[in-house]
Amino acid sequence: MSVKLQPNMTQNARDLRICEDYWAYDNQSDYIAHVETVCEKYEISSPVLFAIIAQCYVYLDDVVCEYCGYPCPLEVPADIPYMRAKDGWLCAICEHALWRTDKERK
């Protein structure tokens, strides 16, 4: 039950550590301060930080699509408590398929 990181093939160990540190945000403290801390630690700017984390696929292993089992992707740390609090989740493909099925029935 955790956040999983799947780095891009071009990312190195340092990039992965940067992603791990970024995604370790606790959703309780100041987000901007967290970003600044990660940037200071690795001596990078925030645009570089966001370019690095954008290359890493991040998902929750405990929130999966109700139909196909696809893990829930994350875009920002604030998604973590939000997605875990939901009663259920559908990936975009299954949600679209169900919408089309419901629409065709009407």
N, C-alpha and C positions, 0 to 999 in steps of 0.2 A: 504494500500500500504506500506507494511513493511516486515522486516525480522521476521519470526516466529520461535520460538524455541519449540521443542517437546523433553523434557528430557526423558532419559531412565528411566524405572521404578525403577532402583536402585539408581538413583541420588537424592540427597537431595537438600534443599533450597540453601545451600552454593554453591553447584555445579552449580545450575541454575544461581545464581548471577555471578559466574565466567564466565559462558557462555555468559550471557547478557553483561558483561563488555567487554569481548573479541570481541563479534560481534558488539559492539558499535563503532568500528574503523571507522574513517571517510574517509578513502582512500585518504586523503590529507596529513596527517602528516606521520612521520617515523614509518613504521610498526614494526620494531625491537624495537623501543622505546616504542611503545604501548604494545607489548608483555611483555617487561621488567616491565612496570608500573603495568600491571595486576598481574604479578608474585610477585612483591614487595608488592602490596596491600594485597594479600592473603597469602603471605609468602610461596610460592610454587616455584618449579623449572619449567623451560619451558617444560621438558618432562612430568611432572605431569599436567601442564596446557593443553598440547595437548592431553593427555590421557583423561582428563575430557571433553574437547570440542568434542572429537571424539565420545563420547557416546551420544551426543545430536544431534538429527536430526534437521537440520536447512534448511528453505526453504523460498522462496519469495511468498507471497500471491498474488502478482500482475503480476507474470509471470507464466503462466500455459501452459501445452501441448495443441497445437492447436486441437488435435483430442480427447484426453480422459479427458483433464482438470486437469491432475496430476500437482501439484505445483512443481516448479523448485527447486531442492535441491541445496544447496550451500556447498562447501568444504572450501573455503577461502573467506575472505571479499572482495578481489579483484574481485570475481565473480559477486558481486552485480551490479556495474555500467556496467560491460560487458554484463551481461544477460539482463539488462533493455534496453540496447542500441540496442539489436537485434530486427529485424523485426518480428521474430516468433521463437518459440522453440518447439521441439518435444522431448518427453521423450525417453529413450533408447528403450523401448518396441515398441512404435509406429514407431520410426525411423527404427528399424529392420523390422517390419512388412511391412512398405512401401518399404524398400529396397528389400525385398523378392518378393513383389508384382510386383515391376518394373522389377526385374530380370526375373521373370517367364513370363512376357509379351514379352520379347525379344527373 
